[in-house]
Amino acid sequence: MNKTFLYLFTFSTLITSVNCAQKNTAQTSASQAKNDFITGQVAEIQRGKDGFTAKIITSKHKVYFATISRANLTDPSQYRSVNTGESIQVKGDLWKMGKESHITVRQLK
């Protein structure tokens, strides 16, 4: 009986430790991604009421849909129009919709 309890306790402690380690790794990856600028070439632009969404393709062929508006920028004076073919840098909140990667832009270079 005591050995069974000891085995169960050890097993549950091990599972909890592994789960916490995985959670911390995921949080670190997300915070690193939020702190990095995404650099790429504008492939498409869709104009909206308050701004636009730019389809950005990076040098590693990763595609991001960047929502750019004065209201979302940390410094609204950074807002500017961009053209297809232009290289830009964006930083902000990353999120997924299905398989698409989106970013709500907080900084625009």
DSSP file (Angstrom, degrees, kcal/mol; ACC not computed):
  #  RESIDUE AA STRUCTURE BP1 BP2  ACC     N-H-->O    O-->H-N    N-H-->O    O-->H-N    TCO  KAPPA ALPHA  PHI   PSI    X-CA   Y-CA   Z-CA
    1    1 A M     >        0   0    0      0, 0.0     4,-2.2     0, 0.0     5,-0.2   0.000 360.0 360.0 360.0 -48.2    0.0    0.0    0.0
    2    2 A N  H  >  +     0   0    0      1,-0.2     4,-2.4     2,-0.2     5,-0.1   0.877 360.0  52.0 -64.8 -37.6    2.7    2.5    0.9
    3    3 A K  H  > S+     0   0    0      2,-0.2     4,-2.6     1,-0.2    -1,-0.2   0.897 108.6  51.0 -65.9 -39.6    4.8    1.6   -2.2
    4    4 A T  H  > S+     0   0    0      2,-0.2     4,-2.5     1,-0.2    -2,-0.2   0.927 111.3  47.6 -62.3 -45.4    1.7    2.2   -4.4
    5    5 A F  H  X S+     0   0    0     -4,-2.2     4,-2.6     1,-0.2    -2,-0.2   0.910 111.8  50.6 -61.6 -42.6    1.2    5.6   -2.8
    6    6 A L  H  X S+     0   0    0     -4,-2.4     4,-2.4     2,-0.2    -2,-0.2   0.910 111.1  48.5 -62.3 -43.8    4.9    6.4   -3.2
    7    7 A Y  H  X S+     0   0    0     -4,-2.6     4,-2.6     2,-0.2    -2,-0.2   0.924 113.0  47.5 -62.9 -45.2    4.8    5.4   -6.9
    8    8 A L  H  X S+     0   0    0     -4,-2.5     4,-2.6     2,-0.2     5,-0.2   0.910 112.6  48.9 -63.0 -42.9    1.7    7.5   -7.6
    9    9 A F  H  X S+     0   0    0     -4,-2.6     4,-2.0    -5,-0.2    -2,-0.2   0.924 113.4  46.6 -62.9 -45.0    3.1   10.5   -5.8
   10   10 A T  H  X S+     0   0    0     -4,-2.4     4,-2.2     2,-0.2    -2,-0.2   0.912 113.4  49.4 -63.3 -44.0    6.4   10.2   -7.7
   11   11 A F  H  X S+     0   0    0     -4,-2.6     4,-2.4     1,-0.2    -2,-0.2   0.924 111.7  47.2 -63.1 -46.1    4.6    9.8  -11.0
   12   12 A S  H  X S+     0   0    0     -4,-2.6     4,-2.2     1,-0.2    -1,-0.2   0.866 111.5  51.6 -66.9 -35.4    2.2   12.8  -10.5
   13   13 A T  H  X S+     0   0    0     -4,-2.0     4,-2.2    -5,-0.2    -1,-0.2   0.906 110.2  49.5 -64.9 -41.9    5.2   15.0   -9.4
   14   14 A L  H  X S+     0   0    0     -4,-2.2     4,-2.3     2,-0.2    -2,-0.2   0.927 111.1  48.6 -62.9 -46.5    7.0   14.0  -12.6
   15   15 A I  H  X S+     0   0    0     -4,-2.4     4,-2.3     1,-0.2    -2,-0.2   0.909 111.5  50.1 -61.5 -43.1    4.0   14.8  -14.8
   16   16 A T  H  X S+     0   0    0     -4,-2.2     4,-2.2     1,-0.2    -1,-0.2   0.897 110.1  50.5 -63.1 -41.2    3.5   18.2  -13.1
   17   17 A S  H  X S+     0   0    0     -4,-2.2     4,-2.0     2,-0.2    -2,-0.2   0.912 111.2  47.4 -64.2 -43.7    7.2   19.1  -13.6
   18   18 A V  H  X S+     0   0    0     -4,-2.3     4,-2.1     2,-0.2    -2,-0.2   0.913 111.6  51.2 -64.5 -43.0    7.2   18.2  -17.3
   19   19 A N  H  X S+     0   0    0     -4,-2.3     4,-2.1     1,-0.2    -2,-0.2   0.905 110.5  48.5 -62.3 -43.4    4.0   20.1  -17.9
   20   20 A C  H  X S+     0   0    0     -4,-2.2     4,-2.3     1,-0.2    -1,-0.2   0.888 110.0  52.2 -64.8 -39.6    5.3   23.3  -16.2
   21   21 A A  H  X S+     0   0    0     -4,-2.0     4,-1.9     1,-0.2    -2,-0.2   0.903 110.0  48.6 -64.3 -41.4    8.6   23.1  -18.2
   22   22 A Q  H  X S+     0   0    0     -4,-2.1     4,-2.1     2,-0.2    -2,-0.2   0.901 110.7  51.1 -65.1 -40.7    6.6   22.9  -21.4
   23   23 A K  H  X S+     0   0    0     -4,-2.1     4,-2.2     1,-0.2    -2,-0.2   0.912 109.7  49.4 -63.5 -43.7    4.4   25.8  -20.4
   24   24 A N  H  X S+     0   0    0     -4,-2.3     4,-2.2     1,-0.2    -1,-0.2   0.876 109.9  51.7 -64.1 -38.1    7.5   28.0  -19.6
   25   25 A T  H  X S+     0   0    0     -4,-1.9     4,-2.3     2,-0.2    -1,-0.2   0.914 110.2  48.6 -64.3 -43.1    9.1   27.1  -23.0
   26   26 A A  H  X S+     0   0    0     -4,-2.1     4,-2.2     1,-0.2    -2,-0.2   0.899 111.8  49.2 -64.0 -41.3    6.0   28.1  -24.8
   27   27 A Q  H  X S+     0   0    0     -4,-2.2     4,-2.4     2,-0.2    -1,-0.2   0.892 110.3  51.0 -65.8 -39.1    5.8   31.4  -22.9
   28   28 A T  H  X S+     0   0    0     -4,-2.2     4,-2.3     2,-0.2    -2,-0.2   0.918 110.5  48.8 -63.8 -43.7    9.4   32.2  -23.6
   29   29 A S  H  X S+     0   0    0     -4,-2.3     4,-2.3     1,-0.2    -2,-0.2   0.910 112.4  48.5 -62.4 -42.6    8.9   31.5  -27.4
   30   30 A A  H  X S+     0   0    0     -4,-2.2     4,-1.8     1,-0.2    -2,-0.2   0.902 112.6  47.2 -65.7 -41.2    5.9   33.8  -27.4
   31   31 A S  H  X S+     0   0    0     -4,-2.4     4,-1.3     2,-0.2    -1,-0.2   0.863 111.7  51.1 -70.7 -34.1    7.6   36.6  -25.6
   32   32 A Q  H  X S+     0   0    0     -4,-2.3     4,-0.8     2,-0.2     3,-0.3   0.921 109.8  50.0 -65.3 -43.0   10.7   36.3  -27.8
   33   33 A A  H >< S+     0   0    0     -4,-2.3     3,-0.6     1,-0.2    59,-0.2   0.872 109.2  52.0 -63.3 -36.5    8.5   36.5  -30.9
   34   34 A K  H 3< S+     0   0    0     -4,-1.8    -1,-0.2     1,-0.2    58,-0.2   0.803 108.9  50.8 -69.8 -28.3    6.7   39.6  -29.5
   35   35 A N  H 3< S+     0   0    0     -4,-1.3     2,-0.3    -3,-0.3    -1,-0.2   0.563  97.4  83.3 -87.1  -9.0   10.1   41.4  -28.9
   36   36 A D  S << S-     0   0    0     -4,-0.8    56,-0.4    -3,-0.6     2,-0.3  -0.726  76.4-125.1 -99.5 144.4   11.4   40.8  -32.4
   37   37 A F        -     0   0    0     -2,-0.3     2,-0.6    54,-0.1    54,-0.2  -0.629  19.2-137.8 -79.3 144.1   10.8   42.9  -35.5
   38   38 A I  E     -A   90   0A   0     52,-3.4    52,-2.4    -2,-0.3     2,-0.5  -0.926  20.2-164.2-101.5 123.6    9.5   41.0  -38.5
   39   39 A T  E     +A   89   0A   0     -2,-0.6    20,-0.5    50,-0.2     2,-0.3  -0.915  26.5 125.6-111.9 133.2   11.1   42.2  -41.7
   40   40 A G  E     -A   88   0A   0     48,-2.2    48,-2.6    -2,-0.5     2,-0.4  -0.982  55.1 -84.4-169.5 178.9    9.7   41.4  -45.1
   41   41 A Q  E     -AB  87  57A   0     16,-2.5    16,-2.4    -2,-0.3     2,-0.5  -0.821  41.8-117.2-102.0 136.5    8.5   42.6  -48.5
   42   42 A V  E     + B   0  56A   0     44,-2.9    43,-3.4    -2,-0.4    14,-0.2  -0.601  35.3 172.0 -75.0 120.6    4.9   43.8  -48.9
   43   43 A A  E     +     0   0A   0     12,-3.4     2,-0.3    -2,-0.5    -1,-0.2   0.782  64.5   6.1 -98.3 -35.0    3.2   41.5  -51.4
   44   44 A E  E     - B   0  55A   0     11,-0.9    11,-2.3    39,-0.1     2,-0.4  -0.978  58.4-153.7-147.1 156.0   -0.4   42.8  -51.1
   45   45 A I  E     - B   0  54A   0     -2,-0.3     2,-0.5     9,-0.2     9,-0.2  -0.998   3.1-168.8-134.6 131.5   -2.3   45.6  -49.5
   46   46 A Q  E     - B   0  53A   0      7,-2.6     7,-2.5    -2,-0.4     2,-0.2  -0.969  20.4-142.2-118.2 114.9   -6.0   45.6  -48.4
   47   47 A R  E     - B   0  52A   0     -2,-0.5     5,-0.3     5,-0.2     2,-0.2  -0.492  22.6-177.6 -76.4 142.6   -7.2   49.1  -47.5
   48   48 A G        -     0   0    0      3,-3.1    -1,-0.0    -2,-0.2     0, 0.0  -0.638  42.2 -89.3-126.7-173.3   -9.6   49.4  -44.6
   49   49 A K  S    S+     0   0    0     -2,-0.2     3,-0.0     1,-0.2    -2,-0.0   0.911 122.9  21.1 -67.0 -44.3  -11.6   52.1  -42.8
   50   50 A D  S    S-     0   0    0     19,-0.0    20,-0.8    20,-0.0    21,-0.3   0.379 135.3 -38.6-108.8   2.2   -8.9   53.0  -40.2
   51   51 A G  E    S- C   0  69A   0     18,-0.2    -3,-3.1    19,-0.1     2,-0.3  -0.844  70.6 -84.6 174.2-138.7   -5.8   51.6  -41.9
   52   52 A F  E     -BC  47  68A   0     16,-2.4    16,-3.2    -5,-0.3     2,-0.5  -0.983  17.3-123.6-158.2 164.2   -4.7   48.6  -44.0
   53   53 A T  E     -BC  46  67A   0     -7,-2.5    -7,-2.6    -2,-0.3     2,-0.5  -0.980  25.9-160.9-115.9 126.0   -3.6   45.0  -43.9
   54   54 A A  E     -BC  45  66A   0     12,-2.6    12,-3.0    -2,-0.5     2,-0.7  -0.910  14.5-139.1-109.0 130.0   -0.3   44.3  -45.6
   55   55 A K  E     -BC  44  65A   0    -11,-2.3   -12,-3.4    -2,-0.5   -11,-0.9  -0.801  28.3-165.4 -84.7 116.4    0.7   40.7  -46.6
   56   56 A I  E     -BC  42  64A   0      8,-3.3     8,-2.6    -2,-0.7     2,-0.5  -0.892  11.5-162.7-110.5 132.3    4.4   40.5  -45.7
   57   57 A I  E     -BC  41  63A   0    -16,-2.4   -16,-2.5    -2,-0.4     6,-0.2  -0.967  14.5-147.7-115.2 122.2    6.7   37.8  -47.0
   58   58 A T    >   -     0   0    0      4,-2.6     3,-1.9    -2,-0.5   -18,-0.2  -0.238  31.9-100.4 -81.0 172.5   10.0   37.3  -45.1
   59   59 A S  T 3  S+     0   0    0    -20,-0.5    -1,-0.1     1,-0.3   -19,-0.1   0.713 126.3  56.6 -65.5 -20.1   13.3   36.2  -46.6
   60   60 A K  T 3  S-     0   0    0      2,-0.1    -1,-0.3     0, 0.0     3,-0.1   0.230 121.5-110.4 -94.4  13.1   12.5   32.8  -45.2
   61   61 A H    <   +     0   0    0     -3,-1.9     2,-0.4     1,-0.2    -2,-0.1   0.706  68.2 148.1  66.2  24.2    9.2   32.7  -47.1
   62   62 A K        -     0   0    0      2,-0.0    -4,-2.6     1,-0.0     2,-0.4  -0.743  39.1-140.7 -87.1 137.7    7.0   33.0  -44.0
   63   63 A V  E     +C   57   0A   0     -2,-0.4    38,-0.6    -6,-0.2     2,-0.4  -0.854  21.1 179.3-106.5 132.4    3.8   35.0  -44.6
   64   64 A Y  E     -Cd  56 101A   0     -8,-2.6    -8,-3.3    -2,-0.4     2,-0.7  -0.975  23.4-143.7-127.2 143.5    2.3   37.4  -42.1
   65   65 A F  E     -Cd  55 102A   0     36,-2.2    38,-2.2    -2,-0.4     2,-0.6  -0.931  24.6-160.7-105.6 108.8   -0.8   39.5  -42.4
   66   66 A A  E     -Cd  54 103A   0    -12,-3.0   -12,-2.6    -2,-0.7     2,-0.7  -0.813   7.8-153.0-100.3 117.7    0.1   42.8  -40.7
   67   67 A T  E     -Cd  53 104A   0     36,-2.5    38,-2.1    -2,-0.6     2,-0.5  -0.806  18.8-173.6 -89.8 117.3   -2.8   45.0  -39.5
   68   68 A I  E     +C   52   0A   0    -16,-3.2   -16,-2.4    -2,-0.7     2,-0.3  -0.954  17.2 142.0-120.6 120.3   -1.5   48.6  -39.5
   69   69 A S  E >>  -C   51   0A   0     -2,-0.5     4,-1.3    36,-0.4     3,-0.6  -0.986  56.3-116.8-150.6 155.8   -3.6   51.5  -38.1
   70   70 A R  T 34 S+     0   0    0    -20,-0.8     3,-0.4    -2,-0.3     8,-0.1   0.893 113.8  58.6 -58.9 -39.6   -3.0   54.7  -36.1
   71   71 A A  T 34 S+     0   0    0    -21,-0.3    -1,-0.2     1,-0.2   -20,-0.1   0.807 109.0  43.5 -63.3 -30.6   -5.2   53.4  -33.3
   72   72 A N  T <4 S+     0   0    0     -3,-0.6    -1,-0.2     4,-0.1    -2,-0.2   0.687  92.1  97.7 -89.6 -19.4   -3.0   50.2  -32.8
   73   73 A L  S  < S-     0   0    0     -4,-1.3    34,-0.2    -3,-0.4    33,-0.2  -0.457  70.3-139.7 -73.0 140.3    0.4   51.9  -33.1
   74   74 A T  S    S+     0   0    0     32,-2.7    -1,-0.1     1,-0.3    33,-0.1   0.895 104.6  30.6 -61.5 -40.9    2.2   52.8  -29.8
   75   75 A D  S >  S-     0   0    0     31,-0.6     3,-2.6     1,-0.1    -1,-0.3  -0.913  76.8-160.9-120.0 100.2    3.3   56.0  -31.5
   76   76 A P  G >  S+     0   0    0      0, 0.0     3,-1.5     0, 0.0    -1,-0.1   0.703  85.8  72.8 -57.0 -19.9    0.6   57.1  -34.0
   77   77 A S  G 3  S+     0   0    0      1,-0.3    -7,-0.0    -3,-0.1    -3,-0.0   0.650  84.0  69.6 -70.5 -12.0    3.1   59.3  -35.8
   78   78 A Q  G <  S+     0   0    0     -3,-2.6    -1,-0.3    -8,-0.1    -8,-0.0   0.645  74.3 114.8 -75.2 -14.8    4.8   56.2  -37.1
   79   79 A Y    <   +     0   0    0     -3,-1.5     2,-0.3    -4,-0.2   -28,-0.0  -0.313  36.5 145.5 -62.6 135.1    1.7   55.6  -39.4
   80   80 A R        -     0   0    0     -2,-0.0     2,-0.2     0, 0.0    -2,-0.0  -0.972  48.6 -98.0-159.6 161.0    2.4   55.8  -43.1
   81   81 A S        -     0   0    0     -2,-0.3     2,-0.3   -30,-0.0   -29,-0.0  -0.537  35.2-157.7 -79.8 152.2    1.3   54.2  -46.3
   82   82 A V        -     0   0    0     -2,-0.2     2,-0.3     4,-0.0     6,-0.0  -0.895   5.1-138.9-126.1 160.5    3.4   51.4  -47.8
   83   83 A N    >   -     0   0    0     -2,-0.3     3,-1.9     4,-0.0   -41,-0.3  -0.841  31.4 -91.9-117.3 154.8    3.5   50.1  -51.4
   84   84 A T  T 3  S+     0   0    0     -2,-0.3   -41,-0.2     1,-0.3     3,-0.1  -0.401 114.9  29.6 -62.3 141.4    3.7   46.6  -52.8
   85   85 A G  T 3  S+     0   0    0    -43,-3.4    -1,-0.3     1,-0.3     2,-0.2   0.209  92.3 125.9  91.3 -14.6    7.3   45.6  -53.2
   86   86 A E    <   -     0   0    0     -3,-1.9   -44,-2.9   -44,-0.1     2,-0.5  -0.502  59.7-129.4 -77.3 144.9    8.5   47.8  -50.3
   87   87 A S  E     +A   41   0A   0    -46,-0.2     2,-0.3    -2,-0.2   -46,-0.2  -0.839  36.0 172.1 -94.1 128.3   10.5   46.3  -47.5
   88   88 A I  E     -A   40   0A   0    -48,-2.6   -48,-2.2    -2,-0.5     2,-0.4  -0.894  27.4-139.0-133.1 163.3    9.2   47.1  -44.0
   89   89 A Q  E     -A   39   0A   0     -2,-0.3    20,-3.0   -50,-0.2     2,-0.3  -0.990  23.9-179.7-122.6 132.6    9.7   46.1  -40.4
   90   90 A V  E     -AE  38 108A   0    -52,-2.4   -52,-3.4    -2,-0.4     2,-0.3  -0.943   9.8-173.6-131.7 153.9    6.9   45.5  -38.0
   91   91 A K  E     + E   0 107A   0     16,-1.9    15,-3.2    -2,-0.3    16,-2.3  -0.994  33.8  90.3-144.3 139.6    6.6   44.6  -34.4
   92   92 A G  E    S- E   0 105A   0    -56,-0.4     2,-0.6    -2,-0.3    13,-0.2  -0.952  71.2 -15.5 172.1-150.7    3.5   43.8  -32.3
   93   93 A D  E     - E   0 104A   0     11,-2.0    11,-2.5    -2,-0.3     2,-0.3  -0.767  55.0-150.6 -92.8 116.8    1.0   41.2  -31.1
   94   94 A L  E     + E   0 103A   0     -2,-0.6     2,-0.3     9,-0.2     9,-0.2  -0.648  24.9 159.6 -86.8 141.3    1.3   37.9  -33.0
   95   95 A W  E     - E   0 102A   0      7,-2.4     7,-3.3    -2,-0.3     2,-0.4  -0.978  29.3-126.6-154.8 162.0   -1.8   35.6  -33.4
   96   96 A K  E     - E   0 101A   0     -2,-0.3     2,-0.4     5,-0.2     5,-0.2  -0.876  11.2-171.4-115.2 143.7   -3.1   32.8  -35.6
   97   97 A M  E >  S- E   0 100A   0      3,-2.2     3,-2.0    -2,-0.4     2,-0.4  -0.904  75.5 -50.3-129.2 103.7   -6.3   32.5  -37.6
   98   98 A G  T 3  S-     0   0    0     -2,-0.4    -2,-0.0     1,-0.3     0, 0.0  -0.580 122.1 -24.7  65.9-123.2   -6.4   28.9  -38.9
   99   99 A K  T 3  S+     0   0    0     -2,-0.4     2,-0.3    -3,-0.1    -1,-0.3   0.439 116.7 104.2 -98.1  -1.5   -3.0   28.4  -40.5
  100  100 A E  E <   - E   0  97A   0     -3,-2.0    -3,-2.2   -36,-0.0     2,-0.5  -0.618  64.5-139.6 -85.8 139.1   -2.4   32.1  -41.2
  101  101 A S  E     -dE  64  96A   0    -38,-0.6   -36,-2.2    -2,-0.3     2,-0.3  -0.854  24.9-175.7 -96.5 127.8    0.0   34.2  -39.0
  102  102 A H  E     -dE  65  95A   0     -7,-3.3    -7,-2.4    -2,-0.5     2,-0.4  -0.857  11.3-163.0-120.5 155.5   -1.3   37.7  -38.2
  103  103 A I  E     -dE  66  94A   0    -38,-2.2   -36,-2.5    -2,-0.3     2,-0.8  -0.975  15.9-146.4-140.5 127.2    0.3   40.6  -36.4
  104  104 A T  E     -dE  67  93A   0    -11,-2.5   -11,-2.0    -2,-0.4     2,-0.3  -0.839  37.6-129.0 -86.6 111.0   -1.4   43.6  -34.9
  105  105 A V  E     + E   0  92A   0    -38,-2.1   -36,-0.4    -2,-0.8   -13,-0.3  -0.448  40.5 165.6 -75.6 127.1    1.3   46.2  -35.5
  106  106 A R  E    S+     0   0A   0    -15,-3.2   -32,-2.7     1,-0.3   -31,-0.6   0.629  74.4  31.9-105.4 -27.2    2.5   48.3  -32.6
  107  107 A Q  E     - E   0  91A   0    -16,-2.3   -16,-1.9   -34,-0.2     2,-0.4  -0.999  66.9-168.1-135.2 137.9    5.7   49.6  -34.2
  108  108 A L  E       E   0  90A   0     -2,-0.4   -18,-0.2   -18,-0.2   -71,-0.0  -0.991 360.0 360.0-129.0 128.2    6.3   50.3  -37.8
  109  109 A K              0   0    0    -20,-3.0   -19,-0.2    -2,-0.4    -1,-0.1   0.321 360.0 360.0-119.2 360.0    9.7   51.0  -39.4
